[in-house]
């Protein structure tokens, strides 16, 4: 099989001196010198967070300040990088929320492993885990980047809840007396 060489067209004088390419580069530089700056003075100025932004995963409480997490461990099972670790715990029989089967004894999210995919929020049947709009997390050590249950509730706060599934259901007798 014979190899046929390709014929190249000869370069013009302007192409050999690279002057058009240099002029094009200078035009781009001059355009950027006269346009308004797009730099933000971070942290004083912060960019607008778009709708649907997936930030730091946190735990939230119901409007009465009670834990919403029932330690079902679905978020732990669905987490692709295995950043969530839950240790289920029992609820004391004399506790007002004893009708809920269990609550997390320990709940940790390793923010160095988290990929902010949002699967934990989507799978949570109790709406106890939410991705907040916070996008600045920093720490000096690896241990500081592992959020425990207290820190997760501190970051998450309280969200409105229309379900009231932690309120003990009234008996038929109590409902009749209320009317």
N, C-alpha and C positions, 0 to 999 in steps of 0.2 A: 504494500500500500504506500503510495507516494504522498509525501507531505507537501502541500502547496502553500508557499508563503503568502501572507496577506500583504496587499499593497496599501501603504499608509499615505494619506495625502500630506503634502508638505505643509509645515506651519507657516502662517503669515508672519510678517515682521512684528506686529503687535502681540501676537501669541508667543513669539519667542522672547519678548522683553517682559512679559507678565504684567504690563501696564494696565490692561482692563481688569485683571483680578485685584490688583492693588487699589485701583480707583473704587471698585465695588466694595472692598473692605473698609476703605476710608469713609465711603458714603454711609455705611452701616454704623461706624463709630460716631460720626457727626450726628446722625439721627438720634442716637442714644444720649448724646450730650445735651440736646435741646429738648427732649421729651421730659415730662415730669417724672420724678423719682417714684418707684414703686416699693421702696424699702420701708419696713415697719421698724420702729424703735422698740424692739422687744426687750423687756416685758411690759413697758409702759403702754405700748400699743399692741393689741392682740388681733389676729385675723378673725373674721367672722366665721363661726362654725356652721358648716352647711347642715341642712336638715338631714336626719338619718345618720349622722356621724356616730361611729362606734368608738367610744373612748374606754376609760378604765371600768372594768366590771366591779360592782359593789353590791352589798346586801342592803335591802331596804326594810323598814318596819312599816306596820300598818298605822292608820291615823291614831290609834290608841297607844302606840309605842311598843307593841308586841312584835316579837320575831315572826316573820312570815315563813321562814324556811322550816320545813318539816323533815329535813334530812333524807329526802328520797334518793339522793345521790345520782340523779339523772344528769345533772350538769357535769359531775365528775366523770361519768361514763362517756359522755359525748365529746368532751374536750379533746381535740386532736393532739395537742402537745402535752397532755396530762399535767396541766398547770394547777388544777384544782384538787385539793385533798380535803375530804370530809370524814370526821370521826362521829358517827351517830351517838346520841346520848338519850337517856330516858328522861321523861318528865315526872316529877314527883306527884303522887296521887292526890295530895292536898293542894296542888297548884290550881289556880283558876282556869288554866288552859290545859288541864289534864285530859280533856276529851281529844286533844290532838295527840297522835300516837307517839311521836318522838320529835326531838329538836337536835340541832347539831351541837355536840360537845365541843368540837373544834372544827373550824372552817378556814382554810388557807388558800390563797391564790398567789402563785409565784409569778410576779409581773415580768420577770426576765424570760419566762417561758411563754407567757400569754401572747397570742397572735391577734387578739382583738377581732376574732371572727364573729362573735355574737351568738354562737350556737348555744351557749349556756343560758342566755336570756330567752332564746326561742323555745328551748325544751322545758324550762321551768314551769311546772303546772301551777305553782302558787304565786308566780310573779314576784319572787323574792330576790332575784338577782337582776340587776339593771346595768346597762352600760351608760355611764355618765358622760358629760361633755368635756370632762377634764382630759387634757392631753399632755400635761407636763408632770411626769413622775420622775423623781431622781433620788438617788441615795448614794452614800459613800461606800457601803458594803453590800454584799449579796443578801445578807440577812435583812437589811432595811427594805429590800424590794419584795419581800414575802409579806403580804398583808394578812394578818390574822383576823379573827371574827370581829373583835372590837374595832379594829382599824377599818374594816369593810363597812361596818355599820356607821362609823363616824363619817366616812366618805359618802355613803349612800343616803343617810338621813331617812326621812319619812316621805312616802308617796301616797296620794289618795287611793283608796281601795273601795270599789263598789260591791265587793263580794261578801265581806264580813263573815268569812268562814271560821274565824277564830272565836266569834261570839257563840256562846253555848246556846243551842236551840232551845226555845221555850217549850215547855210541855203544853199539851192541849188545855190543861187546867189553867195555866198561867195566861194563855192567850185568851181564854174565855173571860177571865177576870179583867183583862185589859180593855175589853170592849164594853 
